[in-house]
Amino acid sequence: MKKFLIKILILAVALFLGLAVVKYFAPEKVSAPSFMNNSVSKNNGNFSEKLERSKSFFLDAGEPIVVSKINGAVEIEYTDSTETEVKVIRTANNREDFDYRYLVIGESGRKLNVRMKNARSIRTLFGAIPEERQTVLIKTPRGTRVITNCINGTVEERELNGGEVVLKKESYQCSQ
């Protein structure tokens, strides 16, 4: 039993030291997302990898869309359609950076959720999560309520009203 505990202790120390060495020697490769430290990205959003995901929904009357925990822009367009279209474009420095978060697009109760969620793993316990940006594009019927929460970027709402585009744009900085 004593040998077993010593082996476990040695393994835990080796794991901790290995993660500390990786973090020390690669500080530029792994950095906290800007919404966590309220700083401007060092690479100004020039990411080389991109993932896109689109989904369509038919919402019941009064069913809101909740957009939250997005590190980037949210664009909402109100249309005469009966269908809600959601498109999320994720960008990062490399493909592996997408593994640190996952996208949730789906109905929950009487609302449609669009949000990012951090993946729980041993990698996220001992280091910063690589930066990733998202752009959310929503086309939804007029009168749909869109609730935004914890958006680190601009929220832009467009509606065609009698031949004119009515535009509402606001910038947000979310700190957690």
BELVEN-V747431 format. One record per backbone hydrogen bond with DSSP energy under -0.5 kcal/mol. CO is the residue of the C=O (numbers start at 1). NH is the residue of the N-H. Records with the same first field share a line. If there is no record, write none. Layout:
CO: NH ; NH
This chain:
1: 5
2: 6
3: 7
4: 8
5: 9
6: 10
7: 11
8: 12
9: 13
10: 14
11: 15
12: 16
13: 17
14: 18
15: 19
16: 20
17: 21
18: 22
19: 23
20: 24
21: 25
22: 26
24: 27
26: 30
29: 31
33: 36 ; 37
34: 38 ; 39
35: 176
41: 44
43: 46
45: 47
49: 92
51: 90
53: 88
55: 86
57: 59 ; 84
60: 63
62: 64
64: 112
65: 67 ; 147
66: 68 ; 114
67: 149
68: 116
70: 72 ; 152
71: 134
73: 136
74: 156
75: 138
76: 158
77: 140
78: 160
79: 142
83: 85
84: 57
85: 139
86: 55
87: 137
88: 53 ; 90
89: 135
90: 51
91: 133
92: 49
94: 97
95: 98
96: 99
97: 100
98: 101
100: 119
102: 117
103: 105
104: 115
106: 113
108: 111
110: 64
111: 108 ; 113
112: 66
113: 106
114: 68
115: 104
117: 102
119: 121
121: 124 ; 125
122: 126
131: 93
133: 91
135: 89 ; 137
136: 75
137: 87
138: 77 ; 140
139: 85
140: 79
141: 144
144: 146
145: 65 ; 147
146: 148
147: 67
149: 69
150: 70
151: 153
153: 172
154: 74 ; 156
155: 170
156: 76
157: 168
158: 78
159: 161 ; 166
160: 162
161: 164
164: 161 ; 166
165: 167
166: 159
168: 157
170: 155
172: 153
